[in-house]
Amino acid sequence: MRLLLSLQSPPGAIQEAVEVALDAGYQHFNCAYFDQSKAEIGEAFKRKMREGRLKRDELCVVSKLWNSFHAPQDVKPAFLKSLTMLKLDYLDLYLMHSPMGFPNINGVLMPQKDSLLLQSDVDYVDTWRAMEKLVDEGLVKSMGVSNFNVSQLEKLLSVCRIKPAANQVELHPYLTQPELVEYCKSKGIVLIAYSPFGCPALPCHGNPSGENSPVPLLENPTVKEIAQKHGKTSAQVLIRFHIQRGIATIPKSITPARILENTEVYDFHLTHTEIQTLEGLDCNTRFIKWNLLGMETHKHFPFSDK
Ligand SMILES: NC(=O)c1ccc[n+]([C@@H]2O[C@H](COP(=O)([O-])OP(=O)(O)OC[C@H]3O[C@@H](n4cnc5c(N)ncnc54)[C@H](OP(=O)(O)O)[C@@H]3O)[C@@H](O)[C@H]2O)c1
């Protein structure tokens, strides 16, 4: 079970959502460096453990190293900050958020819109080597990446001491990335699909790239028709789509009823034809905009090769 938590939630809502999710049997919790909700997530874990209703080894807690901390000397301090906020003494999975390093200017997360300033000259291989030391020190169980393309994975695999266990990328029927999926499977790298519902909370949702953009995923008539046939919701079909493709997914919700709804995905099967129909909706639409702030000029921008 996966749960992603919103950055824009009112105080207390995240702790409540995590407690609802823990009670519902969720085990995998995905966070990011800049996610201010980590303190509330940590508080929910601590409370359930104090009450004797949760053991640490039943959890899979994931966080990410943000782009501003790619310099080897910045890796451990950034990691420890996340760990402390989560009130834990190790993480199950630690991901490099993207292959693109930003300069660390006093810990500022997003550099100014100036493509020259956006690039740090640290190579992600050196960042990875610093992350490997966290495993050696027992602070992290497994390491992975996020938003890496095939050639970046190839480069990492050719030099790394510890192989990336996972690659967290945007995946849904509008962006199925068959070559990346095939490659990761062939190398035993687990794919984790983010934005499985096409990120409906984004202002650009449903209009990500202008006039000819597709309808919001949750409202797509094909998705709705398949859902209706199975007596399920569009959200449940979109989660099931990943499960049957052998891909982990991290639907995000802070709404208790939806947190429960998103677990009810193990009592139906999509047919092979339905999976193919959903894959046929692919229009190479990326909802998460990594090409803002001139990022597409970064030498490690991952999305120009498919
Ligand atoms: N690795 C990366 O580079 C990367 C990049 C971008 C984003 N992310 C992660 O993605 C997260 C954002 O997730 P997302 O918004 O892209 O994810 P999403 O899972 O595609 O969509 C989440 C949205 O769907 C709604 N929702 C959840 N369950 C639903 C249901 N059953 N029916 C209808 N609506 C439902 C949620 O609303 P409520 O919460 O109001 O219920 C929320 O607005 C961030 O927190 C971030 O960690 C990762």
PDBQT file of the ligand as one rigid body, heavy atoms in Angstrom, charges set to zero:
ROOT
HETATM    1  N1  LIG A 401       9.393  11.859  -7.495  1.00  0.00    +0.000 N 
HETATM    2  C1  LIG A 401       9.029  13.002  -8.031  1.00  0.00    +0.000 C 
HETATM    3  O1  LIG A 401       9.783  13.673  -8.710  1.00  0.00    +0.000 OA
HETATM    4  C2  LIG A 401       7.661  13.555  -7.848  1.00  0.00    +0.000 A 
HETATM    5  C3  LIG A 401       7.231  14.565  -8.701  1.00  0.00    +0.000 A 
HETATM    6  C4  LIG A 401       6.007  15.125  -8.505  1.00  0.00    +0.000 A 
HETATM    7  C5  LIG A 401       5.221  14.698  -7.486  1.00  0.00    +0.000 A 
HETATM    8  N2  LIG A 401       5.646  13.691  -6.697  1.00  0.00    +0.000 N 
HETATM    9  C6  LIG A 401       4.859  13.305  -5.597  1.00  0.00    +0.000 C 
HETATM   10  O2  LIG A 401       3.567  13.349  -5.983  1.00  0.00    +0.000 OA
HETATM   11  C7  LIG A 401       2.795  13.964  -4.911  1.00  0.00    +0.000 C 
HETATM   12  C8  LIG A 401       1.691  14.628  -5.570  1.00  0.00    +0.000 C 
HETATM   13  O3  LIG A 401       0.897  13.591  -5.907  1.00  0.00    +0.000 OA
HETATM   14  P1  LIG A 401       0.027  13.832  -7.139  1.00  0.00    +0.000 P 
HETATM   15  O4  LIG A 401      -0.956  14.899  -6.799  1.00  0.00    +0.000 OA
HETATM   16  O5  LIG A 401       0.908  13.990  -8.271  1.00  0.00    +0.000 OA
HETATM   17  O6  LIG A 401      -0.675  12.437  -7.104  1.00  0.00    +0.000 OA
HETATM   18  P2  LIG A 401      -1.944  11.777  -7.654  1.00  0.00    +0.000 P 
HETATM   19  O7  LIG A 401      -1.899  10.599  -6.755  1.00  0.00    +0.000 OA
HETATM   20  O8  LIG A 401      -1.966  11.624  -9.125  1.00  0.00    +0.000 OA
HETATM   21  O9  LIG A 401      -3.176  12.732  -7.310  1.00  0.00    +0.000 OA
HETATM   22  C9  LIG A 401      -3.477  13.107  -6.006  1.00  0.00    +0.000 C 
HETATM   23  C10 LIG A 401      -4.783  13.857  -6.060  1.00  0.00    +0.000 C 
HETATM   24  O10 LIG A 401      -5.843  12.937  -6.310  1.00  0.00    +0.000 OA
HETATM   25  C11 LIG A 401      -6.850  13.107  -5.326  1.00  0.00    +0.000 C 
HETATM   26  N3  LIG A 401      -7.348  11.769  -5.033  1.00  0.00    +0.000 N 
HETATM   27  C12 LIG A 401      -6.763  10.814  -4.271  1.00  0.00    +0.000 A 
HETATM   28  N4  LIG A 401      -7.523   9.707  -4.235  1.00  0.00    +0.000 NA
HETATM   29  C13 LIG A 401      -8.621   9.964  -4.986  1.00  0.00    +0.000 A 
HETATM   30  C14 LIG A 401      -9.776   9.220  -5.304  1.00  0.00    +0.000 A 
HETATM   31  N5  LIG A 401      -9.939   7.980  -4.876  1.00  0.00    +0.000 N 
HETATM   32  N6  LIG A 401     -10.720   9.804  -6.087  1.00  0.00    +0.000 NA
HETATM   33  C15 LIG A 401     -10.554  11.064  -6.549  1.00  0.00    +0.000 A 
HETATM   34  N7  LIG A 401      -9.477  11.832  -6.270  1.00  0.00    +0.000 NA
HETATM   35  C16 LIG A 401      -8.521  11.282  -5.500  1.00  0.00    +0.000 A 
HETATM   36  C17 LIG A 401      -6.166  13.744  -4.136  1.00  0.00    +0.000 C 
HETATM   37  O11 LIG A 401      -7.080  14.532  -3.427  1.00  0.00    +0.000 OA
HETATM   38  P3  LIG A 401      -7.135  14.559  -1.800  1.00  0.00    +0.000 P 
HETATM   39  O12 LIG A 401      -5.735  14.516  -1.273  1.00  0.00    +0.000 OA
HETATM   40  O13 LIG A 401      -7.802  15.852  -1.544  1.00  0.00    +0.000 OA
HETATM   41  O14 LIG A 401      -7.944  13.371  -1.388  1.00  0.00    +0.000 OA
HETATM   42  C18 LIG A 401      -5.117  14.603  -4.809  1.00  0.00    +0.000 C 
HETATM   43  O15 LIG A 401      -5.650  15.848  -5.202  1.00  0.00    +0.000 OA
HETATM   44  C19 LIG A 401       3.692  14.882  -4.168  1.00  0.00    +0.000 C 
HETATM   45  O16 LIG A 401       3.369  14.856  -2.791  1.00  0.00    +0.000 OA
HETATM   46  C20 LIG A 401       5.068  14.324  -4.496  1.00  0.00    +0.000 C 
HETATM   47  O17 LIG A 401       5.663  13.677  -3.383  1.00  0.00    +0.000 OA
HETATM   48  C21 LIG A 401       6.836  13.093  -6.849  1.00  0.00    +0.000 A 
ENDROOT
TORSDOF 0
